[in-house]
Amino acid sequence: MSTPADVHARLGAIAATVAVAESLTGGLLCAALTETAGASATVRGGLVVYATDLKSALAGVSEALLAQRGAVDPEVALALARGARTRLGATFGVGVTGVAGPDMQDGKPVGTVFAAVAGPRGEVVREHRLSGERAAIRAEAVQVCLDLLLTELN
C-alpha cells in the first residue's frame, strides 16, 4: 500500500507536482495528500467535482461525454485527470469517479470506481470493484488512487 509520504518522496525526487479532480471521494484524496508535512512542494491542489455539472465547469470534462456515458465512466476519470493536470498546472493529474452507494449510478453498481492518472509519459485508467459500506469504499478509492499514482511515478 502506497502512502502519501511515498508519493511525495517520489514526486520530489523527479521534481514533479500533482493535482487531483475527485468525485466520489469528495476531497478525501487531496486531504490525504496534504496531511504530509512539506506537501506544498508537490501538491498543486484539487478540484472537488461531486456534482456532474461541475465535472464540466471546473475540470473541463466534455458535456457531450457526460451526457453520453454518465459520470461513472473510465473516459470521465481520464478527462478528470487531464483537467486537474492542465487547469491546476501540475506535472501529473489524478481523476477519480465512482459509486460509493447506497444506490447504483449511471447503471453502475455500488463499489465501481475508475481512477486515472495523466502525466508527461502518458495516461492510464483503471477500473476497480470495491466492497463494503460507503465510507470503506471512499477510503479504498483514495488508496487505489495513491497506488496508481505511485506506480505511474516509478
Rosetta blueprint (number, residue, H / E / L):
1 M L
2 S L
3 T L
4 P H
5 A H
6 D H
7 V H
8 H H
9 A H
10 R H
11 L H
12 G H
13 A H
14 I L
15 A L
16 A L
17 T L
18 V E
19 A E
20 V E
21 A E
22 E E
23 S L
24 L L
25 T L
26 G L
27 G L
28 L H
29 L H
30 C H
31 A H
32 A H
33 L H
34 T H
35 E L
36 T L
37 A L
38 G L
39 A H
40 S H
41 A H
42 T L
43 V E
44 R E
45 G E
46 G E
47 L E
48 V E
49 V L
50 Y L
51 A L
52 T H
53 D H
54 L H
55 K H
56 S H
57 A H
58 L L
59 A L
60 G L
61 V L
62 S L
63 E H
64 A H
65 L H
66 L H
67 A H
68 Q H
69 R H
70 G L
71 A L
72 V L
73 D L
74 P H
75 E H
76 V H
77 A H
78 L H
79 A H
80 L H
81 A H
82 R H
83 G H
84 A H
85 R H
86 T H
87 R H
88 L L
89 G L
90 A L
91 T L
92 F E
93 G E
94 V E
95 G E
96 V E
97 T E
98 G E
99 V L
100 A L
101 G L
102 P L
103 D L
104 M L
105 Q E
106 D L
107 G L
108 K E
109 P L
110 V L
111 G L
112 T E
113 V E
114 F E
115 A E
116 A E
117 V E
118 A E
119 G E
120 P L
121 R L
122 G E
123 E E
124 V E
125 V E
126 R E
127 E E
128 H E
129 R E
130 L L
131 S L
132 G L
133 E L
134 R H
135 A H
136 A H
137 I H
138 R H
139 A H
140 E H
141 A H
142 V H
143 Q H
144 V H
145 C H
146 L H
147 D H
148 L H
149 L H
150 L H
151 T H
152 E H
153 L H
154 N L
